[in-house]
Amino acid sequence: AAPISIDQVVSDFDGVTFHLSTPEKKSKILISISVKCYKELLQYGAEDVLQREYGQYIVSPEAGYDFSIQVDLESLPGDPVNETNVEGKEDLVRRISLLKRNAMAAPFEKAFDEFYRLQEEASKFTRESAPEGIAEGGEVMAVHYREEEAIYIKASHDRVTVIFSTIFREETDRIFGKVFLQVSIAAVNCVQYKHLMKNQEFVDARRRAIQNAPQVLYRNEPPLELQNVPGLANSSKGEYYSHAISPPNAEKKAYPTSKHFEITSTTTSKHQK
């Protein structure tokens, strides 16, 4: 089919906005994204992640947006005449579909890298003799992805703790939110075990993954991991849901699945309402 003109704005439930357009010609599609917390994401390495994922397709950000890529339909991966390298085209489509996920991935990647560094350092000491920096863990990375709501990520030598700060107006919504997170974490565990096992071994591992899924803790005041975060100590607003990703949950081959869960759940958990 021949290319057509596009000018479409799409908004997600978490306030992220996409703009698909063809400002130059019909065969050049400009895809832009606006993320409320983009400046915070840049502090945690989002520019490097996006450069890695989109490279040659990156263009100057469209006015009113944070990041843009442009795809020329006349120069897609592979041979346009013989339609070869279909996998390359499908991979490009997949990466474009994960634009928000990749923009939000930076603090999670940084946290997992910090986890492995601290884990290696901690292996050189006993629990009692570990230096203060290793015992306390890394910095708390805050991602204020919505008004009055945020995700906090903190790495330590034995876990990566993820805390959702959110506001549910009704008790029923609070219960649904906690259940959703528990079920989602169990599902992620199943996928992670599948990286390592097959057939009957995976069936057995899936049962163990659901039974051993990390506990989702609820508090109506900031947890200890956030005690030094400015502005939270005296706050009476909001609820905090936290869980820890720890080995084998943070298996290096599987942790992209974990960060994908964290990012998508920020939208989905609120949509359950």
Secondary structure as GFF3:
##gff-version 3
##sequence-region A 1 273
A	DSSP	beta_strand	7	11	.	.	.	ID=ss1
A	DSSP	beta_strand	17	21	.	.	.	ID=ss2
A	DSSP	beta_strand	28	34	.	.	.	ID=ss3
A	DSSP	alpha_helix	38	43	.	.	.	ID=ss4
A	DSSP	alpha_helix	46	54	.	.	.	ID=ss5
A	DSSP	three_ten_helix	55	57	.	.	.	ID=ss6
A	DSSP	beta_strand	58	59	.	.	.	ID=ss7
A	DSSP	beta_strand	67	72	.	.	.	ID=ss8
A	DSSP	three_ten_helix	73	75	.	.	.	ID=ss9
A	DSSP	alpha_helix	86	97	.	.	.	ID=ss10
A	DSSP	alpha_helix	99	104	.	.	.	ID=ss11
A	DSSP	alpha_helix	106	122	.	.	.	ID=ss12
A	DSSP	alpha_helix	132	136	.	.	.	ID=ss13
A	DSSP	beta_strand	140	146	.	.	.	ID=ss14
A	DSSP	beta_strand	149	155	.	.	.	ID=ss15
A	DSSP	beta_strand	160	166	.	.	.	ID=ss16
A	DSSP	alpha_helix	171	196	.	.	.	ID=ss17
A	DSSP	alpha_helix	199	211	.	.	.	ID=ss18
A	DSSP	beta_strand	217	219	.	.	.	ID=ss19
A	DSSP	three_ten_helix	224	226	.	.	.	ID=ss20
A	DSSP	beta_strand	239	245	.	.	.	ID=ss21
A	DSSP	alpha_helix	255	271	.	.	.	ID=ss22
###
